[in-house]
Amino acid sequence: MPVPPPAELRPATRAAMLTRQIDVPYRWTDKGLGWNLEQTPRGPVFYHSGSNGGIFKSFALGDPARQRALVVSTNAGNGNVLYRRVVRAATGLDLLAFDV
């Protein structure tokens, strides 16, 4: 079996990341390996947000069906307001995570 390039995931790894791994009652998204999984009107997406305690905010989103991804990094405590606008403008999606 050929070894994949270092920047590529094996198909089995990708499948595990994008498959629900745990059941969290009353949760609005499924949880994969490190990713939130959400079914949208345009198909499934996966995403993850980050913060370092109020200074930097970030958001990464992947759309496997369209083979697209978006990463937004900010240097503001309210950067989540900006990344929500960027994601909505770029994808047309209003994710459940934005309701929190």
URLINHU-V316048 format. One record per residue. N is the residue number from 1. OMEGA is omega as a letter, one per 20 degrees, with the letter a starting at -180 (NA if undefined). Layout:
n = [N:N]
omega = [OMEGA:OMEGA]
This chain:
n = [1:2:3:4:5:6:7:8:9:10:11:12:13:14:15:16:17:18:19:20:21:22:23:24:25:26:27:28:29:30:31:32:33:34:35:36:37:38:39:40:41:42:43:44:45:46:47:48:49:50:51:52:53:54:55:56:57:58:59:60:61:62:63:64:65:66:67:68:69:70:71:72:73:74:75:76:77:78:79:80:81:82:83:84:85:86:87:88:89:90:91:92:93:94:95:96:97:98:99:100]
omega = [a:r:r:r:a:a:a:r:r:r:r:r:r:r:r:r:a:r:r:a:a:r:r:a:r:r:a:r:r:r:r:r:r:a:r:a:a:r:r:r:r:a:a:r:r:a:r:r:a:r:r:r:r:a:a:r:r:a:r:a:r:r:a:a:a:a:r:r:a:r:r:r:a:r:r:r:r:r:r:r:r:a:r:r:r:a:r:a:a:a:a:a:r:a:r:r:a:r:a:NA]
